[in-house]
Structures are given as C-alpha cells and as structure tokens.
Amino acid sequence: MTTKTSTARRNVSPLAKVALALVGLVQIGLALAAFSDLWARPATQVRMTKPAWIPIILINWIGPFAYFVGGVKR
C-alpha cells in the first residue's frame, strides 16, 4: 500500500528535484554565511545582541537577509 506522500514524490520531475536541491543549497549557504559573519564580527558592529540573531538567522531566507540588511552596522 502506498501513501500520498510517496506517490507525490514519484510525480515530481527530475528537473524539479534538482531545482529544489539547488534552492536548498543556496538557502543553507546564506545561513552559513550569516553565521560565519556573525561569529567573526565584533559585537560593536552588530545591531542587537549576537545571541538574539541566532534564531533569526534560522528563519528560512528571511533571517540571513535580515541579518545582512539590518543587523550589520555599516
């Protein structure tokens, strides 16, 4: 007996699977870049506290962009 989930996965084209994998890798890369920058940057150059940015960066797509746009003092 098959479930809806396994049936739905079989209906996804190989190109769509590759595209989803690339989008996921970009998302992970952005989060890693934000965490790396947060770790290396002095606390005086970061708006809010560093620990407050950790859960924000973990929010898909929005978190890393929010950190780079609004969390880093220029």
Contacts in CASP RR format, 6 or more apart in sequence:
PFRMAT RR
TARGET T0000
AUTHOR 0000-0000-0000
METHOD contacts of the structure
MODEL  1
MTTKTSTARRNVSPLAKVALALVGLVQIGLALAAFSDLWARPATQVRMTK
PAWIPIILINWIGPFAYFVGGVKR
27 60 0 8 1.000
27 61 0 8 1.000
30 61 0 8 1.000
30 64 0 8 1.000
30 65 0 8 1.000
31 57 0 8 1.000
31 58 0 8 1.000
31 63 0 8 1.000
31 64 0 8 1.000
33 64 0 8 1.000
34 53 0 8 1.000
34 57 0 8 1.000
34 63 0 8 1.000
34 64 0 8 1.000
34 67 0 8 1.000
34 68 0 8 1.000
35 54 0 8 1.000
35 57 0 8 1.000
37 67 0 8 1.000
37 68 0 8 1.000
37 72 0 8 1.000
38 46 0 8 1.000
38 50 0 8 1.000
38 53 0 8 1.000
38 54 0 8 1.000
38 57 0 8 1.000
38 67 0 8 1.000
41 72 0 8 1.000
43 49 0 8 1.000
43 50 0 8 1.000
44 73 0 8 1.000
45 72 0 8 1.000
45 73 0 8 1.000
46 53 0 8 1.000
46 71 0 8 1.000
46 72 0 8 1.000
46 73 0 8 1.000
47 70 0 8 1.000
47 71 0 8 1.000
47 72 0 8 1.000
47 73 0 8 1.000
48 71 0 8 1.000
53 67 0 8 1.000
53 71 0 8 1.000
56 63 0 8 1.000
56 66 0 8 1.000
56 67 0 8 1.000
57 63 0 8 1.000
57 64 0 8 1.000
57 67 0 8 1.000
59 66 0 8 1.000
END
